[in-house]
Amino acid sequence: MRHFLRPLFDRVVVKELEPDRIRQSGLLVPAGSHEPPPQHGIVLAVGPGLDWWEHVGVRMPVQPGDHVVFPASAGAWVEVDEERLLVCRVGELLGVLDEVEEVQAA
């Protein structure tokens, strides 16, 4: 049987993406440093938010499928059906990565 982790309150479930070690310039970034870089992941599920949010018009700022960035220290890691997932508060996320089209100079 397969399980689905449903987050409560203002929490989100994120599946971590493998960090890119090669930059666009071709520079190879070695593993290990004094401070781990922010990590990337895909939001799998979001909680309903906090009860007072609806009264003041606040909505959950992320949705399933969003590509997010989070610090290495965010939330708690859990394993569900042999899959490693991050459960953290939405406020711990650093941002959402959106794709933008580059404008070609004429």
C-alpha positions as CSV (number, residue, x, y, z in Angstrom):
1,M,0.0,0.0,0.0
2,R,1.3,3.5,-0.9
3,H,1.1,6.4,1.6
4,F,0.5,10.1,1.2
5,L,1.8,12.5,3.8
6,R,-0.8,15.2,4.4
7,P,0.7,18.2,6.1
8,L,-1.1,20.0,8.9
9,F,-1.6,23.7,9.5
10,D,1.1,25.9,7.8
11,R,3.4,23.1,6.9
12,V,4.5,21.9,3.4
13,V,5.9,18.6,2.2
14,V,8.9,19.0,-0.2
15,K,10.8,16.4,-2.2
16,E,14.5,17.5,-2.4
17,L,16.1,17.7,-5.9
18,E,19.7,16.7,-6.3
19,P,21.9,19.8,-6.0
20,D,23.6,20.9,-9.2
21,R,27.4,20.6,-8.8
22,I,28.2,22.1,-12.2
23,R,27.4,25.8,-12.8
24,Q,26.4,27.2,-16.1
25,S,29.9,28.5,-16.6
26,G,31.2,24.9,-16.4
27,L,32.8,25.4,-13.0
28,L,32.6,22.3,-10.8
29,V,31.6,23.1,-7.2
30,P,33.2,20.6,-4.8
31,A,31.0,18.9,-2.2
32,G,31.5,20.1,1.4
33,S,31.9,23.6,2.7
34,H,31.6,25.4,5.9
35,E,28.0,26.3,5.3
36,P,25.7,24.2,3.3
37,P,24.0,26.0,0.4
38,P,20.3,26.4,0.1
39,Q,18.6,23.4,-1.3
40,H,16.0,23.0,-4.0
41,G,12.9,20.9,-4.0
42,I,9.4,20.4,-5.4
43,V,6.4,20.9,-3.2
44,L,4.3,17.7,-3.0
45,A,1.6,18.9,-0.6
46,V,0.5,21.9,1.4
47,G,-1.4,22.2,4.6
48,P,-4.6,24.3,4.9
49,G,-2.8,27.2,6.7
50,L,-3.6,28.6,10.2
51,D,-7.1,29.2,11.3
52,W,-6.7,33.0,11.6
53,W,-5.3,33.3,8.1
54,E,-8.7,33.2,6.4
55,H,-10.0,36.1,8.6
56,V,-7.2,38.4,7.4
57,G,-7.2,37.2,3.8
58,V,-3.8,35.3,3.9
59,R,-3.5,32.3,1.6
60,M,-0.9,29.6,1.4
61,P,1.9,31.2,-0.8
62,V,3.0,27.9,-2.4
63,Q,1.1,25.1,-4.1
64,P,2.0,21.5,-5.1
65,G,4.4,21.5,-8.1
66,D,6.2,24.7,-7.1
67,H,10.0,24.6,-7.3
68,V,11.2,26.0,-3.9
69,V,14.5,26.9,-2.2
70,F,15.0,26.2,1.4
71,P,18.0,26.3,3.9
72,A,19.7,23.1,4.9
73,S,18.4,23.7,8.4
74,A,14.7,23.8,7.5
75,G,12.1,21.5,9.0
76,A,12.4,17.8,9.7
77,W,13.3,15.0,7.3
78,V,11.0,12.0,7.3
79,E,10.9,8.8,5.3
80,V,7.6,7.7,3.8
81,D,7.5,4.5,1.6
82,E,11.4,4.7,1.3
83,E,11.2,8.2,0.0
84,R,13.0,11.0,2.0
85,L,10.8,14.1,2.4
86,L,11.2,17.4,4.1
87,V,8.3,18.7,6.3
88,C,8.7,22.4,7.2
89,R,6.7,25.5,7.9
90,V,5.9,27.6,4.9
91,G,7.8,30.5,6.6
92,E,11.0,28.5,6.5
93,L,11.0,28.4,2.7
94,L,13.3,31.0,1.1
95,G,11.4,31.4,-2.1
96,V,9.8,30.0,-5.2
97,L,11.8,29.6,-8.4
98,D,9.9,30.7,-11.5
99,E,11.1,30.3,-15.0
100,V,11.4,33.6,-17.0
101,E,12.0,33.9,-20.7
102,E,15.2,35.7,-21.7
103,V,14.7,38.6,-24.0
104,Q,17.1,38.5,-27.0
105,A,18.8,41.9,-27.7
106,A,18.4,43.0,-31.3
